Amino acid sequence: MSIVKPFRALRPKPEYAKEVASPPYDVLNAKEAREIVKNSPNSFLRVNKAELEFDDNVDQYSEIVYQKGKDNLQRLIDENLMIRDESSCFYIYRITMSGKSQTGLVALTSVDEYDKGLIKKHEHTRPEKVNDRANHIEYLGAQVGPVFSTYRALPEVQQVFDKITAFTTPVDFVADDGVRHELWVVSSDYLIKEMIDAFDKLPHLYIADGHHRSQAASEVCKRVKENSCCSCGGVNEQFGYFLNVIFPDNELNILPYNRVVKDLNGLSTAQILEKAKQKFDIEPHNGNVDPKKLHTFGLYAEGKWYHLKAKDGSFNPNDPTGSIDADILGANFIDPILGISDPKTDKRINFVGGIRGTQELVKLVDSGEYKIAFSLYPTSIEQLLNVADAGEVMPPKSTWFEPKLRSGMVVNLLNN
């Protein structure tokens, strides 16, 4: 079973949704966020990334930054830009990009199920990032950035979605990036029960994006229990759930997550290609290489593209993690040839979301900032689910989900 719980959301009034809802906090740096709020002073970035209000000398994890986020959230409420629903509801959130839509449920999901592994994850978390988001939740008394989750598509869930989305949505806007966002409010007791019953048929949910936010919710729950006179119920119950948007797996869109490296580890391009021939079939290629199938790669260096194909025997096709292209490239090229064994911490490597295209790789290498770039075929959602089911961890930076959820569309208040 998968527990989903309705709640009284704080959300923008429909007429203000476009100007309030913002990109998530972790896809922008402070400088980029400042540029957005220049033209959108009511942007939710002021809540979710309040360091933009200060100069770069201020620690983004300091109390004054969290307090500013809290103050900015209160301003949106005081100025009647955001309102809270009178009763507990579910919400249906649809995102459409380039004619392709994904429709999911906005609900609260159980911290206890997450802690027990019934809500499955595929990524390690970094303590400093978890602590940041946990502090943010505690200071604001709210969960403002939803976790992005998925499930193996089930007809019973889709039927409830179809009933709800047959009605006109009160929130419908196209953001500046051309992505359309729609939100339905589900207040009917009958439909709420249907939704709960449908999700009860799902054995597991899977976190697609938002591992630090879900772990932060778990951390806050632990803190509250430790500081409370009892271990369950009462004041703690509201902290036993976290904000989640849950989409069926057959609607999700994963783009490639490409790589760029700053140096050639003391080798020439010719030497690198010669070494790589042990594990890859390599051919020169005219024009950018956008891999069209699994286990194929593009390599760009010194103004030239090469097409690479992993040789049979260079990886285990039955290994859920080891058969993912990011792992194949890392284990057979980036680590043994370029000397980068930990891509999460090594400053010589960087990652480029596939939405920027292979032209961005050309730009970065031609600028001289990087010496070599790799284009990858996108990881499939089935591969991700298989890794999670096996209790394993995805290779770093192996999935780029697009489009992104907008923060501020729906907020879960914890303290009242």
SVG drawing of the C-alpha trace seen along z (x, -y; Angstrom):
<svg xmlns="http://www.w3.org/2000/svg" viewBox="-18 -44 69 54">
<polyline fill="none" stroke="black" stroke-width="0.4" points="0.0,0.0 1.0,-3.6 -0.4,-6.2 -1.5,-9.5 -3.1,-12.2 -5.1,-15.3 -4.1,-18.6 -5.0,-22.3 -2.6,-23.8 -1.3,-27.3 -1.2,-28.3 -1.3,-31.4 -4.6,-32.8 -5.2,-31.7 -4.6,-35.2 -1.2,-35.4 0.0,-31.8 2.3,-32.7 4.1,-35.5 4.5,-33.6 5.4,-30.1 9.1,-29.8 11.8,-27.4 13.0,-25.1 15.8,-26.4 18.4,-24.0 18.5,-24.6 19.7,-28.2 22.5,-30.0 22.0,-33.2 23.0,-35.4 20.5,-33.8 17.8,-34.0 18.4,-37.7 17.9,-38.3 14.5,-36.6 13.2,-38.5 14.2,-41.8 11.3,-41.3 9.2,-39.1 9.3,-40.7 6.7,-38.3 8.6,-35.2 8.6,-32.3 12.4,-32.3 12.4,-34.9 11.1,-32.2 12.9,-29.1 16.2,-30.7 16.3,-33.8 20.1,-34.1 19.4,-36.1 18.4,-39.0 22.0,-39.3 25.4,-39.8 27.6,-36.8 29.5,-37.3 26.5,-36.1 26.4,-32.4 23.5,-30.9 22.9,-28.5 22.8,-31.3 19.8,-32.1 19.2,-35.5 18.7,-33.8 16.2,-31.3 14.4,-34.1 14.3,-36.2 12.6,-33.3 10.0,-33.1 9.4,-36.8 9.0,-36.7 6.5,-33.8 4.5,-35.8 4.5,-38.8 2.9,-36.8 0.2,-35.7 -0.3,-39.2 -0.7,-40.8 -3.3,-38.2 -1.2,-36.8 -1.4,-33.3 -4.4,-31.8 -5.0,-28.6 -7.8,-26.2 -10.5,-25.8 -10.6,-22.0 -8.2,-19.2 -7.8,-18.6 -5.8,-16.7 -4.4,-18.5 -3.8,-17.4 -0.8,-19.0 -0.3,-18.7 2.9,-20.0 3.1,-20.2 6.3,-20.8 6.6,-20.5 3.2,-19.0 3.9,-16.2 2.0,-16.2 2.6,-14.5 -0.2,-14.5 0.4,-13.8 -1.1,-13.9 -0.1,-16.5 -0.4,-14.9 1.3,-14.3 3.2,-11.0 4.4,-9.2 7.7,-9.8 7.4,-6.4 6.9,-4.7 10.0,-6.6 12.1,-5.5 11.0,-1.9 12.0,-1.9 8.4,-1.6 9.0,-4.9 12.1,-3.8 15.1,-6.0 18.1,-5.6 20.5,-8.3 22.8,-9.0 22.2,-12.3 24.8,-14.8 24.4,-15.8 25.0,-19.5 22.2,-19.7 19.8,-17.7 20.6,-19.9 19.9,-23.0 16.5,-21.9 15.6,-20.6 16.5,-24.0 14.5,-25.7 11.4,-23.6 11.8,-24.3 12.4,-28.1 9.5,-28.5 7.2,-26.0 6.4,-24.8 7.4,-22.4 7.7,-24.6 9.6,-22.4 7.7,-19.3 9.5,-15.9 9.0,-14.6 8.0,-10.9 6.7,-8.2 5.0,-4.9 4.4,-2.0 1.4,-3.2 -1.9,-1.7 -5.3,-2.0 -7.2,-2.6 -5.2,-5.7 -5.5,-7.0 -9.3,-6.6 -9.5,-8.9 -7.2,-11.4 -9.3,-11.4 -12.5,-12.1 -10.9,-15.2 -9.2,-16.6 -12.4,-16.5 -13.4,-19.6 -12.0,-23.1 -8.9,-23.9 -8.8,-27.1 -5.0,-27.5 -3.6,-27.4 -0.6,-29.4 2.4,-29.2 5.7,-30.1 8.3,-32.2 10.1,-29.0 7.1,-28.0 6.0,-25.2 2.3,-25.0 1.2,-24.4 -2.3,-23.4 -3.6,-22.7 -7.0,-21.1 -8.3,-21.3 -9.9,-18.0 -12.2,-18.8 -14.9,-16.2 -15.0,-13.5 -16.0,-10.9 -13.0,-11.7 -10.6,-11.9 -11.7,-8.4 -11.3,-7.1 -7.8,-8.5 -6.8,-7.0 -8.2,-3.6 -6.4,-3.7 -3.0,-4.5 -3.6,-1.8 -3.1,0.7 0.4,-0.5 3.1,1.5 5.7,-1.3 6.4,-4.9 9.7,-5.9 11.5,-9.2 12.6,-10.5 14.0,-13.9 14.1,-15.4 16.1,-13.0 17.4,-15.8 13.9,-17.2 12.5,-13.8 15.4,-13.1 15.1,-16.6 11.4,-15.9 12.5,-12.7 15.2,-14.6 12.7,-17.3 10.3,-14.6 13.1,-13.1 14.0,-16.5 10.4,-17.2 10.0,-13.8 13.2,-14.3 12.0,-17.6 8.5,-16.5 7.1,-14.9 5.6,-12.0 6.8,-10.0 3.7,-10.1 0.4,-11.9 -0.4,-15.4 2.1,-18.0 4.2,-15.4 1.6,-14.1 1.8,-17.0 5.6,-16.4 5.0,-12.7 4.3,-13.5 6.0,-15.4 4.9,-17.3 5.0,-15.1 4.0,-15.3 3.5,-11.8 3.5,-11.0 3.0,-7.7 6.2,-6.3 4.9,-6.1 4.6,-9.9 8.0,-11.0 10.6,-12.5 14.3,-11.9 16.9,-13.8 20.6,-13.0 23.0,-14.2 26.2,-14.9 29.8,-15.4 32.6,-17.9 36.2,-17.5 38.7,-20.3 41.9,-18.4 43.1,-15.2 45.0,-13.8 48.4,-14.6 47.5,-12.7 46.9,-13.8 43.6,-13.2 45.2,-10.6 46.5,-8.7 43.1,-8.9 41.4,-7.5 43.9,-4.7 43.4,-3.7 39.6,-3.8 39.7,-1.3 40.1,1.5 36.5,1.0 34.8,-1.0 34.4,-0.8 35.3,-4.3 34.6,-6.1 35.0,-9.7 31.7,-11.5 30.7,-14.5 28.6,-16.8 27.3,-16.6 26.7,-13.1 23.3,-12.7 23.3,-9.0 20.3,-7.2 20.4,-4.0 21.8,-2.6 25.5,-2.0 26.5,-4.5 28.3,-7.8 29.6,-11.0 33.0,-12.3 34.1,-15.9 37.7,-17.1 39.9,-19.5 37.0,-20.4 36.1,-16.9 33.3,-14.5 33.6,-10.7 31.0,-8.0 31.7,-5.4 29.9,-2.1 30.6,0.0 32.1,3.4 30.4,6.6 31.9,7.8 32.9,4.3 29.9,4.3 27.4,6.7 24.1,6.2 22.3,7.9 23.7,5.4 20.9,2.8 23.5,0.1 26.5,1.3 24.5,1.4 23.6,-2.3 25.5,-4.3 26.8,-6.8 28.3,-4.0 29.7,-2.3 31.4,-5.6 32.7,-6.2 34.1,-2.7 35.6,-2.3 36.7,-5.8 36.4,-8.6 38.0,-6.8 40.7,-4.6 41.8,-7.0 41.0,-10.5 41.7,-9.6 38.4,-10.8 37.2,-8.2 34.7,-10.3 32.7,-12.5 30.6,-13.8 33.6,-15.6 36.2,-15.9 36.4,-19.6 37.8,-18.5 34.4,-17.2 31.1,-19.0 27.7,-18.0 25.4,-19.5 21.7,-18.9 20.5,-17.5 18.0,-20.3 20.9,-22.5 21.8,-20.1 25.2,-18.9 25.8,-22.4 26.5,-23.5 29.2,-20.8 30.8,-22.3 30.6,-25.7 32.3,-24.7 35.1,-22.8 35.8,-25.4 35.9,-28.1 39.0,-26.4 37.5,-26.0 37.1,-22.2 39.2,-19.9 36.8,-17.0 33.0,-16.4 30.8,-13.3 27.2,-13.0 25.1,-10.2 21.8,-8.4 19.2,-9.2 18.6,-6.8 15.2,-5.2 12.7,-5.4 12.6,-1.5 16.3,-1.5 15.8,-3.9 13.0,-1.8 15.1,1.4 18.0,-0.2 15.6,-1.3 14.0,2.1 17.5,3.7 18.2,1.3 21.2,-0.1 22.2,-3.7 22.2,-5.3 25.5,-6.7 26.0,-10.4 24.2,-12.8 22.6,-10.1 19.1,-11.5 17.8,-14.9 14.1,-15.2 12.3,-17.8 10.1,-19.8 10.6,-20.9 8.0,-21.4 7.4,-25.0 7.9,-25.8 5.1,-27.7 2.3,-26.1 1.4,-24.2 2.8,-24.7 2.3,-22.5 2.1,-24.6 3.1,-22.7 2.6,-25.0 -1.1,-26.0"/>
</svg>
